Amino acid sequence: MKRAIAALAVIAALIAAILMFSSRFKVTEHIYVEWQGERVIIRGEGSAGLKWQINGGRLTMTAGETVGKSLKIHLSGECANGQFELTAAKRTFVLLEGLTLLNPTDAAMVFKGSNHTLINLADDTENRLGDAGIEATGDLTIGGDGSLTIVAQGTGHKGINIEGNLKIKDDPTITITTSGQPEHIQVLPQSVWLGKGPGLPQTSQTPLPPPPPGFERYDFSGTAKAIKAQGTILIEGGTITLSTCTPGAEGMESKRDIIINGGTLTVEAYDDAINALMTMTVNGGIVNAVSSHNDGIDINSGLLKPWATSIPKNYDPQRAKELAGQPTYYQTGGSVTARSNAGPHQEGLDTDHTPISHTGGELIIEPQPTQGW
């Protein structure tokens, strides 16, 4: 009897240890999604809180509060008329493992919710998105050692368009090309709408006519930027190539700050190649920013355009005040080439009359700054 009681006690202790271990170390859940044309195949089992709906090549997923942070969604296959939309309450991992997903009218990938989405480009895989690429309402991190190509051709379509912060890490190869016309064009200083994007010239080789008498310049909205983030853009590694060719289309824009710690960033843009509303800091890496019709690098020092009709989501007016008279471009290392091919009144590096803090690394500006524009 004593031996039986002792054995039961050992079994009870083992069960308690197993329960404690499993509560601390949850098993990762894996969902595998494969597109075969407009047929979507899903394998794996997720939590009860993970739901999905399939409509042709379009997959809509919802990950509720009961879905753990360990969920990983693997995407692969090919579809010429599809979309992946995920609404998640928590941080989500999405792995691209040889995916070609095209959407003729909208973003190929959409992430909703106040979540942080982490996209991993699997090693030795090629992934392609179009017509627009990625939209997210939260933060987005892209990493891994694979490649991602985004082609956006529609009016106002962007390569990456997020409302939160963007981080690029590890060593991915990311290539984004946009060619869509802006949604609207107006002449300043008066807000006079001239027409819709499709009526504009189709390439940068066909310049716009001079503004009508009495007007200063053109302004564009809904432009085909390669990358736009309402939050901060942080680049720690990778090979990133951005290209735009239509009026108003900037290469990379942040409505807060841009920080570059590593990697190689090459931008050729119609409008500003790189634009930061607040500040830009380069601690390492290689940056080559060239604009054909505006500034190579443009830092707005927290100043909004006087004709702006809306305020950026993460705009901090107090910080904008504190930036007055302070450097807004910092460089401690790396190599930066900022070039404008636009002619008079446009600059390689435009900091809106604020100082430049250059304490390390190589900085080439063509043409040299004058008084700021």
C-alpha positions as CSV (number, residue, x, y, z in Angstrom):
1,M,0.0,0.0,0.0
2,K,2.8,2.4,0.9
3,R,4.5,1.7,-2.5
4,A,1.2,2.5,-4.3
5,I,0.7,5.7,-2.4
6,A,4.3,6.7,-3.2
7,A,3.8,5.9,-6.9
8,L,0.7,8.0,-7.0
9,A,2.5,10.9,-5.4
10,V,5.3,10.7,-8.0
11,I,2.7,10.7,-10.8
12,A,0.9,13.7,-9.3
13,A,4.2,15.5,-9.1
14,L,4.9,14.8,-12.7
15,I,1.5,16.0,-13.8
16,A,1.9,19.2,-11.8
17,A,5.3,19.8,-13.4
18,I,4.0,19.2,-16.9
19,L,1.1,21.6,-16.3
20,M,3.5,24.2,-14.9
21,F,5.9,23.8,-17.9
22,S,3.1,24.0,-20.5
23,S,1.7,27.2,-18.8
24,R,5.1,28.8,-19.1
25,F,6.1,27.6,-22.5
26,K,3.1,27.5,-24.8
27,V,3.3,25.5,-28.0
28,T,3.6,27.7,-31.1
29,E,0.6,27.5,-33.4
30,H,1.2,27.3,-37.1
31,I,-1.3,28.0,-39.9
32,Y,-0.2,27.3,-43.5
33,V,-1.9,29.1,-46.3
34,E,-1.3,28.3,-50.0
35,W,-2.7,30.0,-53.0
36,Q,-3.2,27.9,-56.1
37,G,-4.6,30.5,-58.5
38,E,-7.9,31.7,-56.9
39,R,-8.1,28.6,-54.7
40,V,-6.9,29.0,-51.1
41,I,-5.8,26.0,-49.2
42,I,-5.4,26.2,-45.4
43,R,-3.7,23.6,-43.2
44,G,-3.0,23.5,-39.5
45,E,-5.0,24.1,-36.4
46,G,-5.2,27.4,-34.6
47,S,-7.0,28.6,-31.5
48,A,-10.8,28.8,-31.4
49,G,-10.4,32.6,-31.7
50,L,-8.9,32.4,-35.2
51,K,-11.5,32.6,-37.9
52,W,-11.3,33.0,-41.6
53,Q,-13.4,33.6,-44.7
54,I,-12.5,32.8,-48.3
55,N,-13.9,34.5,-51.3
56,G,-12.2,33.4,-54.5
57,G,-8.5,34.3,-54.0
58,R,-9.3,36.7,-51.1
59,L,-8.6,35.4,-47.6
60,T,-9.9,37.4,-44.6
61,M,-8.6,36.3,-41.1
62,T,-9.5,37.5,-37.6
63,A,-7.4,36.6,-34.6
64,G,-9.3,37.5,-31.4
65,E,-8.1,38.1,-27.9
66,T,-8.0,34.3,-27.2
67,V,-5.3,33.8,-29.9
68,G,-1.9,33.7,-28.4
69,K,1.2,35.7,-29.5
70,S,2.8,32.5,-30.6
71,L,0.6,32.2,-33.7
72,K,2.6,32.0,-37.0
73,I,0.9,32.3,-40.4
74,H,2.9,30.8,-43.3
75,L,2.0,32.2,-46.8
76,S,3.0,30.7,-50.1
77,G,1.7,30.0,-53.6
78,E,0.5,32.2,-56.5
79,C,-2.6,34.2,-57.2
80,A,-3.3,36.9,-59.8
81,N,-6.5,38.2,-58.2
82,G,-6.3,37.8,-54.4
83,Q,-5.7,39.5,-51.1
84,F,-4.7,38.6,-47.5
85,E,-6.4,40.6,-44.8
86,L,-5.7,40.0,-41.1
87,T,-7.3,41.7,-38.2
88,A,-5.5,40.9,-35.0
89,A,-5.8,42.0,-31.4
90,K,-2.2,40.9,-30.5
91,R,1.2,40.8,-32.2
92,T,1.2,38.4,-35.2
93,F,4.0,36.6,-37.1
94,V,3.5,36.3,-40.9
95,L,6.1,34.2,-42.8
96,L,6.3,34.7,-46.6
97,E,7.7,31.5,-48.1
98,G,7.6,32.0,-51.8
99,L,4.4,34.0,-52.3
100,T,3.2,35.9,-55.4
101,L,0.0,37.7,-54.5
102,L,-1.5,40.3,-56.9
103,N,-4.6,42.4,-56.4
104,P,-5.6,44.5,-59.5
105,T,-7.5,47.2,-57.5
106,D,-6.2,47.3,-53.9
107,A,-3.4,46.3,-51.5
108,A,-2.3,42.7,-51.6
109,M,-1.8,42.5,-47.9
110,V,-3.8,44.4,-45.3
111,F,-3.2,44.3,-41.5
112,K,-5.8,45.8,-39.2
113,G,-6.1,46.3,-35.5
114,S,-3.8,48.0,-32.9
115,N,-1.4,45.2,-33.3
116,H,2.3,44.8,-34.3
117,T,2.8,42.6,-37.4
118,L,6.1,41.0,-38.0
119,I,6.7,39.8,-41.5
120,N,9.6,37.3,-42.1
121,L,10.9,36.7,-45.6
122,A,12.0,33.1,-45.4
123,D,15.6,32.4,-46.5
124,D,16.2,31.9,-50.2
125,T,12.6,32.7,-51.1
126,E,11.3,35.3,-53.6
127,N,8.1,37.0,-52.8
128,R,6.1,39.5,-54.9
129,L,3.1,41.7,-54.2
130,G,1.1,44.0,-56.5
131,D,-0.7,46.2,-57.4
132,A,-0.4,48.0,-54.1
133,G,1.7,46.2,-51.5
134,I,1.2,46.3,-47.8
135,E,-1.2,48.4,-45.7
136,A,-1.2,48.4,-41.9
137,T,-3.0,50.3,-39.1
138,G,-0.4,49.3,-36.5
139,D,3.3,48.8,-36.4
140,L,5.1,46.7,-39.0
141,T,8.5,44.9,-38.8
142,I,10.0,43.3,-41.9
143,G,12.9,40.9,-41.5
144,G,14.5,37.7,-42.6
145,D,17.0,37.0,-45.5
146,G,14.5,36.5,-48.4
147,S,13.4,39.0,-51.0
148,L,10.3,41.0,-51.5
149,T,9.3,42.8,-54.7
150,I,6.3,45.2,-54.7
151,V,5.0,46.8,-57.9
152,A,2.2,49.4,-57.6
153,Q,0.8,50.9,-60.7
154,G,-2.7,52.2,-59.8
155,T,-3.6,55.8,-59.1
156,G,-2.3,56.8,-55.6
157,H,-1.2,53.2,-54.9
158,K,1.8,52.9,-52.5
159,G,4.2,50.1,-51.9
160,I,4.1,50.2,-48.1
161,N,1.5,52.4,-46.3
162,I,1.2,52.2,-42.5
163,E,-0.2,54.2,-39.7
164,G,2.3,53.1,-37.1
165,N,6.1,52.6,-37.0
166,L,8.1,50.7,-39.7
167,K,11.2,48.7,-38.9
168,I,13.4,46.8,-41.3
169,K,15.9,44.4,-39.8
170,D,18.2,41.4,-40.6
171,D,19.2,41.2,-44.3
172,P,16.1,41.3,-46.5
173,T,16.2,42.4,-50.2
174,I,13.3,44.8,-50.7
175,T,12.5,46.4,-54.1
176,I,9.5,48.7,-54.5
177,T,8.5,50.4,-57.7
178,T,5.5,52.7,-58.1
179,S,4.1,54.4,-61.3
180,G,0.6,55.5,-60.4
181,Q,-0.6,59.0,-60.9
182,P,-1.6,61.2,-57.9
183,E,-5.3,61.3,-56.9
184,H,-5.5,65.1,-57.0
185,I,-3.5,68.1,-58.1
186,Q,-4.0,71.7,-57.0
187,V,-2.2,75.0,-57.6
188,L,-1.1,77.1,-54.7
189,P,-1.6,79.4,-52.8
190,Q,-5.3,79.0,-53.6
191,S,-7.0,75.6,-53.3
192,V,-8.2,75.2,-56.8
193,W,-8.7,71.6,-57.9
194,L,-7.6,71.1,-61.4
195,G,-8.6,67.5,-61.9
196,K,-8.0,63.8,-61.2
197,G,-4.7,61.9,-61.4
198,P,-5.4,60.0,-64.7
199,G,-5.4,63.4,-66.5
200,L,-1.8,64.1,-65.5
201,P,1.2,63.3,-67.7
202,Q,2.1,59.6,-67.5
203,T,5.9,59.9,-67.0
204,S,8.4,62.2,-65.4
205,Q,9.8,62.9,-68.9
206,T,6.6,64.9,-69.7
207,P,6.8,67.9,-67.3
208,L,3.7,69.7,-66.1
209,P,3.0,73.0,-67.8
210,P,3.9,76.1,-65.7
211,P,1.3,77.1,-63.1
212,P,-1.3,79.6,-64.3
213,P,-0.4,83.3,-63.8
214,G,-0.8,84.3,-60.1
215,F,-0.2,80.9,-58.7
216,E,3.1,79.8,-57.1
217,R,3.4,76.0,-57.6
218,Y,1.6,72.7,-57.8
219,D,0.7,70.5,-54.9
220,F,-0.3,66.9,-55.0
221,S,-2.2,64.5,-52.8
222,G,-2.8,60.8,-52.8
223,T,0.6,60.3,-54.5
224,A,2.2,57.0,-55.3
225,K,5.0,56.9,-52.7
226,A,7.1,53.8,-52.3
227,I,7.0,53.9,-48.5
228,K,4.9,56.0,-46.2
229,A,4.7,55.7,-42.4
230,Q,2.8,57.9,-40.0
231,G,5.3,56.8,-37.4
232,T,9.0,56.5,-37.2
233,I,11.0,54.5,-39.8
234,L,13.9,52.5,-38.5
235,I,16.3,50.7,-40.9
236,E,18.8,48.3,-39.3
237,G,19.8,46.2,-42.3
238,G,18.9,44.9,-45.7
239,T,19.2,46.0,-49.3
240,I,16.3,48.4,-50.1
241,T,15.7,49.9,-53.5
242,L,12.8,52.4,-54.0
243,S,11.7,53.9,-57.3
244,T,8.9,56.4,-58.2
245,C,8.3,58.3,-61.4
246,T,5.1,60.3,-61.2
247,P,4.3,63.8,-59.9
248,G,4.4,64.2,-56.1
249,A,5.6,60.6,-55.5
250,E,8.3,60.6,-52.7
251,G,10.5,57.6,-52.3
252,M,10.3,57.2,-48.5
253,E,8.3,59.4,-46.1
254,S,7.9,59.4,-42.4
255,K,5.5,61.7,-40.5
256,R,7.9,61.5,-37.5
257,D,11.6,60.5,-37.7
258,I,13.8,58.4,-39.9
259,I,16.7,56.5,-38.3
260,I,19.2,54.5,-40.3
261,N,21.7,52.2,-38.5
262,G,22.7,49.9,-41.3
263,G,21.9,48.3,-44.6
264,T,21.9,49.8,-48.1
265,L,19.2,52.2,-49.1
266,T,18.9,53.4,-52.8
267,V,16.1,55.8,-53.7
268,E,15.3,57.4,-57.1
269,A,12.2,59.5,-56.9
270,Y,10.2,62.0,-58.8
271,D,9.6,64.1,-55.7
272,D,11.7,64.0,-52.5
273,A,13.7,60.8,-52.4
274,I,13.6,60.8,-48.6
275,N,11.3,63.0,-46.5
276,A,11.0,63.2,-42.7
277,L,8.6,65.5,-40.9
278,M,10.7,65.8,-37.7
279,T,14.3,64.5,-37.9
280,M,16.6,62.1,-39.7
281,T,19.5,60.3,-38.1
282,V,22.2,58.2,-39.8
283,N,24.4,56.1,-37.6
284,G,25.6,53.6,-40.3
285,G,24.8,52.0,-43.6
286,I,24.8,53.4,-47.1
287,V,22.2,55.8,-48.4
288,N,21.9,57.1,-52.0
289,A,19.0,59.4,-52.4
290,V,18.3,61.1,-55.7
291,S,15.3,63.2,-56.8
292,S,14.5,64.3,-60.3
293,H,12.1,67.1,-59.4
294,N,12.6,68.0,-55.8
295,D,15.0,67.5,-52.9
296,G,17.2,64.5,-52.4
297,I,16.6,64.5,-48.7
298,D,14.0,66.9,-47.2
299,I,13.5,67.3,-43.5
300,N,10.6,69.6,-42.5
301,S,11.7,70.3,-39.0
302,G,8.3,69.6,-37.6
303,L,6.7,72.3,-39.8
304,L,3.4,71.5,-41.5
305,K,2.7,72.9,-45.0
306,P,0.6,76.1,-44.6
307,W,-1.9,74.8,-47.0
308,A,-2.2,71.4,-45.3
309,T,-5.8,70.3,-44.9
310,S,-5.2,67.6,-42.3
311,I,-2.8,66.9,-39.4
312,P,-0.7,63.7,-39.4
313,K,-2.0,61.0,-37.0
314,N,1.1,61.1,-34.7
315,Y,1.9,64.8,-35.1
316,D,3.5,66.2,-31.9
317,P,3.2,70.1,-31.9
318,Q,5.2,70.5,-28.7
319,R,8.1,68.5,-30.2
320,A,7.9,70.6,-33.4
321,K,8.3,73.7,-31.2
322,E,11.3,72.2,-29.5
323,L,13.0,71.6,-32.8
324,A,13.1,75.3,-33.6
325,G,16.8,76.2,-34.1
326,Q,18.0,72.7,-33.3
327,P,19.7,70.3,-35.8
328,T,17.2,68.1,-37.5
329,Y,19.7,66.1,-39.6
330,Y,22.2,64.0,-37.5
331,Q,25.0,61.8,-38.9
332,T,27.5,59.9,-36.8
333,G,28.5,57.3,-39.4
334,G,27.8,55.5,-42.6
335,S,27.8,57.0,-46.1
336,V,25.1,59.4,-47.5
337,T,24.7,60.8,-50.9
338,A,21.9,63.3,-51.3
339,R,21.3,64.6,-54.8
340,S,18.7,66.8,-56.5
341,N,18.6,67.0,-60.3
342,A,15.7,69.5,-60.3
343,G,17.7,72.7,-60.8
344,P,17.3,76.0,-59.0
345,H,15.5,76.2,-55.6
346,Q,15.8,72.4,-54.9
347,E,18.6,71.0,-52.8
348,G,20.4,67.7,-52.2
349,L,19.8,68.1,-48.4
350,D,17.0,70.5,-47.3
351,T,16.6,71.0,-43.6
352,D,14.3,74.1,-43.6
353,H,16.9,76.5,-42.2
354,T,17.9,74.2,-39.3
355,P,21.5,73.2,-38.6
356,I,23.1,70.0,-39.7
357,S,25.0,67.9,-37.1
358,H,27.6,65.8,-38.9
359,T,30.1,64.2,-36.5
360,G,31.0,61.1,-38.5
361,G,30.7,59.2,-41.8
362,E,30.7,60.5,-45.3
363,L,28.2,63.1,-46.5
364,I,27.9,64.2,-50.1
365,I,25.3,66.8,-51.0
366,E,24.6,67.9,-54.6
367,P,23.9,70.7,-55.0
368,Q,25.2,72.2,-51.7
369,P,22.6,73.7,-49.4
370,T,21.9,77.5,-49.8
371,Q,19.2,79.1,-47.7
372,G,16.7,76.2,-47.5
373,W,13.4,75.8,-49.2
